Amino acid sequence: MNRSFFNSIEQKTGVSMEEIFALANAIQHADFKSEKQVRKIVRRVAKVSNRQITQELEDKLVQSIIQDGASLDLDKITRMMK
């Protein structure tokens, strides 16, 4: 892949490509029926995006993801985190 593209993303987001790839890998291999795994991913997304979320919001996100099962709608999560 194009390194300048990744450099641009890193500069705009402040998140390293290694972190993004590690998160993508965790999401790809996660069991979205497991509350423990889903919570871990939600916390990791919040940390990477430099957002603090309340326990109430974390609970809502986790329940929403678990209800949807194997699918993960990042747009939905992003909207809920705003």
C-alpha positions, -999 to +999 in steps of 0.1 A: +000+000+000+010+036-005+031+048+025+023+085+018-014+076+022-007+061+056+015+091+066-014+114+057-038+094+079-013+093+108-009+131+106-046+138+104-057+114+132-026+111+154-030+074+153-003+051+140-009+027+112+002-001+135-025+008+160-051+009+132-040-024+118-040-040+152-075-027+159-087-039+125-072-073+131-089-075+166-123-065+150-119-090+122-112-119+146-136-109+174-166-129+185-194-102+186-215-124+208-189-122+236-196-093+258-160-093+272-145-091+237-170-064+225-162-043+256-125-046+250-130-035+214-152-006+224-127+006+249-099+003+224-118+023+198-125+050+223-088+051+233-076+052+197-101+079+188-091+098+219-126+099+232-138+093+267-171+074+270-193+070+300-201+036+314-237+041+303-226+048+267-202+018+267-231-004+279-253+009+251-226+003+225-219-032+238-255-042+239-261-028+204-232-047+189-241-079+207-277-077+195-265-073+159-244-104+162-217-109+137-220-075+121-203-043+133-216-010+120-188+015+126-210+044+115-235+035+141-208+033+168-193+066+157-227+083+158-233+070+193-199+082+205-206+118+195 
